[in-house]
Amino acid sequence: MSLHVVVGHGPIGSTVAQQLADAGADVRVITRSGGVSTTRIEHLAIDATDAGALTAASRGAAAIYNCANPPYHRWATDWPPLAGSLLAAAEATGAVYAITGNLYPYGPQSGPMTEATTEGAIDDKGRIRATLWRDAKALHDAGRIRAVEVRASDFYGPGVTSQGHFGGRALPQLLSGKPITLLGNVDVPHSFTYVPDVARALIGAADNPLTWGHVWHVPTAAAGTQREMATAIAAAAGAPAARVRTAPWVVLRAVSVVNPMLREIVKMAYQFDHPYVLDSTHSQAVLGQRPTPLADGIDATLAWWRARADALAVA
């Protein structure tokens, strides 16, 4: 297999890199801090906003995967130069540009979101994400790059720690039988996308010319409620029954005055007060992929957390 460049090494970037390496590809991971290289995965410390440096690191790559995710409160300042650099590198090298996207561009919707759903973002983050794809699509349509985006709902799965509603904010508490605090109405349907499914869809789309120039949804299991998700995790772990609390928006808004990250989360209250459902029917057919069953995803997530806890205990 060819060289593949992965920008970002959070849950998605690290999983993309590992899946590619497992398939026999050579992978180059780009982050500011670098990392420890292995046989198949090379880590380089590069500022990805430096178009020249990113282009040089991407020479000969079959694809460049945008798996970056600046802190919410820095999107307005960090995304434009980063996105511009990624587009420049894709154009200069001819590598397919594969973007990890989300549902924010759609804004509030009254029904399940499909690839044909009209975009109606009401917050800056949604408009920024919409612009990332719009700019890539324009260059694609002009024949200057080959681009594709796959969109996921909220992540869960191995590697999700500080991010994710069922990551570091909830998993340790659930496993120890402590109450967890979630957002909004915990009894309305909400889609959760399994991290390895995101990586598999991104890699598959980058490798399939029939998908280029379009947005696709990551194959995602049928939506349940946040309470049902917590209940299923606790049951699978053999932990005490999940005790779910909700954080009142009025309190969160008050605290957000001095907490920029929380201020950005509050702007997305619509995602948690009403059904927030991703429909991946069309993408499943085109990509030839099926979502990981929720029970299997939960088991793998719990195994990862337990292994992590064991490693920390030994350390």
C-alpha positions in Angstrom: 0.0 0.0 0.0 1.0 3.6 -0.5 1.9 6.3 2.1 -0.9 7.9 3.9 -0.7 11.1 6.0 -2.9 11.6 9.0 -3.1 15.1 10.5 -4.1 14.8 14.2 -3.7 12.0 16.7 -6.8 12.0 18.8 -9.3 9.1 18.9 -10.0 9.3 15.2 -6.5 10.1 14.0 -4.9 7.4 16.0 -7.5 4.8 14.9 -7.2 5.8 11.3 -3.4 5.4 11.5 -3.7 2.0 13.2 -6.2 0.6 10.8 -4.1 1.7 7.8 -1.0 0.2 9.4 -2.8 -3.0 10.1 -3.7 -3.2 6.4 -0.1 -2.9 5.5 0.2 0.8 4.7 2.9 3.2 5.6 1.5 6.0 7.7 2.9 9.4 8.6 1.2 11.1 11.5 1.4 14.9 11.8 1.1 16.7 15.1 2.7 19.6 16.8 4.3 17.4 19.5 5.3 14.4 17.4 5.3 10.9 19.0 7.1 7.6 19.1 7.3 6.0 15.7 6.8 2.3 15.0 7.5 0.0 12.0 4.5 1.3 10.0 3.6 4.5 11.7 6.0 7.5 11.6 5.3 10.5 13.8 6.5 13.9 12.8 6.4 17.1 14.9 5.1 19.7 12.4 2.8 22.7 12.7 0.1 21.7 10.2 -0.8 25.3 9.6 2.6 25.6 7.8 1.5 24.8 4.2 5.1 24.3 3.0 6.0 21.9 5.8 2.8 20.0 5.5 3.2 19.7 1.7 6.7 18.5 2.0 5.6 15.8 4.5 2.8 14.7 2.2 4.8 14.2 -1.0 4.0 10.8 -2.4 0.9 10.3 -0.2 -2.2 8.6 -1.6 -4.4 10.5 0.9 -4.3 13.2 3.5 -6.7 12.6 6.4 -8.0 15.6 8.3 -8.5 14.3 11.8 -7.6 17.5 13.6 -9.9 19.1 16.1 -8.8 22.4 17.7 -10.4 23.2 21.1 -14.0 24.4 20.6 -13.3 28.0 21.8 -10.5 28.3 19.3 -12.2 27.1 16.1 -12.7 30.6 14.7 -9.0 31.4 14.9 -7.4 27.9 14.4 -9.5 26.3 11.7 -9.0 28.8 8.8 -5.2 28.6 8.6 -5.2 24.8 9.3 -7.9 24.2 6.6 -6.1 26.4 4.1 -2.8 24.5 4.7 -4.5 21.2 4.2 -6.1 22.3 1.0 -2.8 23.6 -0.3 -1.0 20.3 0.5 -3.8 18.3 -1.2 -3.5 20.4 -4.3 0.3 20.4 -4.4 0.7 16.7 -3.9 -2.4 15.3 -5.6 -3.3 13.3 -2.5 -7.0 12.6 -1.9 -8.2 15.0 0.9 -10.4 13.1 3.4 -12.2 15.2 6.0 -13.5 13.9 9.3 -16.8 15.9 9.7 -19.7 16.1 12.1 -23.4 17.0 12.0 -23.0 20.6 13.1 -23.5 22.1 9.6 -27.1 20.8 9.6 -28.1 22.8 12.8 -31.4 22.0 14.4 -33.5 19.5 12.5 -37.0 18.0 13.0 -36.1 14.6 11.8 -33.2 12.2 11.0 -30.3 13.8 9.2 -29.3 12.3 5.8 -26.7 13.5 3.3 -29.5 15.4 1.6 -30.5 17.3 4.7 -30.5 21.1 4.1 -27.7 22.8 6.2 -29.0 25.3 8.7 -26.3 25.9 11.2 -27.2 28.5 13.9 -23.9 28.7 15.7 -20.4 29.6 14.7 -19.0 26.1 15.0 -21.6 24.7 12.6 -20.9 27.5 10.1 -17.2 26.9 10.4 -17.6 23.2 9.7 -19.8 23.9 6.8 -17.2 26.2 5.3 -14.5 23.6 5.6 -16.4 21.3 3.3 -17.7 24.1 1.0 -14.1 25.3 0.3 -12.9 21.7 -0.3 -15.9 21.0 -2.5 -15.2 24.2 -4.6 -11.6 23.1 -5.3 -12.8 19.6 -6.0 -15.4 20.8 -8.5 -12.7 23.0 -10.2 -10.6 19.9 -10.7 -7.8 21.2 -8.4 -8.1 18.5 -5.7 -10.0 15.3 -4.9 -12.0 15.6 -1.7 -14.5 13.7 0.4 -16.0 14.2 3.8 -17.5 11.7 6.2 -19.8 13.0 9.0 -20.3 11.3 12.4 -22.4 12.0 15.4 -21.0 12.1 19.0 -18.1 9.6 19.4 -17.9 6.7 21.7 -15.3 3.9 21.7 -11.7 3.0 22.5 -9.5 6.1 22.9 -12.3 8.5 23.7 -11.2 10.1 27.0 -11.6 13.9 27.5 -13.9 14.1 24.4 -17.2 12.4 24.1 -20.2 12.2 26.4 -19.5 8.6 27.1 -15.7 9.0 27.4 -13.7 10.3 30.4 -16.7 12.3 31.8 -18.9 9.2 32.3 -17.1 5.9 31.9 -15.1 5.9 35.1 -18.1 7.0 37.1 -20.4 4.3 35.5 -17.8 1.6 36.2 -17.6 2.6 39.8 -21.3 2.9 40.3 -21.2 6.7 40.8 -23.9 9.0 39.3 -23.1 10.6 35.9 -24.2 14.0 34.7 -25.4 14.3 31.1 -26.7 17.2 29.0 -30.3 18.1 28.0 -33.2 15.7 27.8 -31.6 12.2 28.4 -34.8 10.4 27.2 -34.9 11.6 23.5 -33.1 9.6 20.7 -29.5 10.6 20.2 -27.0 8.9 17.8 -23.6 7.9 19.0 -21.0 6.8 16.4 -18.4 4.2 17.1 -14.8 5.5 16.6 -13.5 2.5 14.6 -16.5 2.9 12.3 -15.5 6.5 11.7 -12.0 5.5 10.8 -13.2 2.7 8.5 -15.6 5.0 6.7 -12.9 7.7 6.2 -10.4 5.2 4.8 -13.0 3.6 2.6 -14.2 6.9 1.2 -10.6 8.1 0.5 -10.0 4.9 -1.4 -13.2 5.0 -3.5 -13.4 7.4 -6.4 -17.1 7.0 -6.6 -17.4 8.8 -3.2 -15.2 11.8 -4.0 -16.8 15.2 -4.2 -19.6 14.3 -1.7 -20.5 14.2 2.0 -21.2 10.7 3.5 -22.5 9.7 6.9 -20.5 7.2 9.0 -22.4 3.9 9.4 -24.0 4.4 12.8 -26.1 2.1 14.9 -29.8 3.0 15.5 -30.2 5.9 17.9 -31.2 5.2 21.5 -31.4 7.7 24.4 -28.6 8.9 26.5 -30.2 7.1 29.5 -30.4 3.8 27.5 -26.7 4.2 26.5 -25.7 4.6 30.2 -27.8 1.7 31.2 -26.4 -0.6 28.6 -22.8 0.4 29.5 -23.4 -0.3 33.2 -25.1 -3.6 32.5 -22.3 -4.8 30.2 -19.7 -3.9 32.8 -21.5 -5.7 35.5 -21.6 -2.4 37.4 -24.4 -1.1 39.6 -27.4 0.3 37.7 -26.7 3.6 36.0 -27.7 6.7 37.9 -28.2 9.6 35.5 -28.4 13.2 36.4 -28.9 16.2 34.1 -27.1 19.5 34.2 -29.6 22.4 34.0 -28.9 24.8 31.2 -29.5 27.8 33.3 -26.6 26.7 35.6 -24.3 25.8 32.7 -25.0 29.2 31.1 -24.0 31.0 34.3 -20.8 29.0 34.6 -20.0 29.4 30.9 -19.4 33.2 31.5 -16.0 32.2 32.9 -15.5 29.0 31.0 -14.9 29.4 27.2 -15.2 25.6 26.4 -18.5 25.3 28.3 -19.8 28.5 26.6 -19.4 26.7 23.2 -21.1 23.6 24.5 -24.1 25.6 25.7 -24.5 27.0 22.2 -25.3 23.5 21.0 -28.1 22.8 23.5 -30.5 22.0 20.6 -28.5 18.8 20.1 -29.5 17.4 23.5 -33.0 18.9 24.1 -34.5 17.3 21.0 -34.0 14.1 19.0 -30.6 14.1 17.3 -30.5 11.3 14.8 -28.0 10.4 12.1 -29.3 8.3 9.2 -26.5 6.4 7.4 -28.6 4.2 5.2 -27.3 5.6 1.9 -23.7 5.6 3.0 -23.9 2.0 4.1 -24.9 1.0 0.7 -22.3 3.0 -1.2 -19.4 2.3 1.2 -20.4 -1.4 1.6 -20.0 -1.0 5.4 -22.3 -1.7 8.3 -22.2 -0.1 11.8 -20.8 -2.0 14.6 -23.6 -3.3 16.8 -23.9 -1.2 20.0 -23.3 -4.2 22.3 -20.1 -5.0 20.5 -18.9 -1.4 20.6 -19.6 -1.2 24.3 -17.7 -4.4 25.0 -14.7 -3.1 23.1 -14.9 0.2 24.8 -15.0 -1.4 28.3 -12.1 -3.6 27.4 -10.0 -0.6 26.4 -10.9 1.3 29.6 -10.0 -1.7 31.7 -6.7 -2.2 30.0 -5.9 1.5 30.4 -6.8 1.3 34.1 -4.5 -1.8 34.5 -1.7 0.0 32.7 -2.0 3.1 34.9 -2.1 0.9 38.0 1.2 -0.8 37.0 2.8 2.6 36.2 
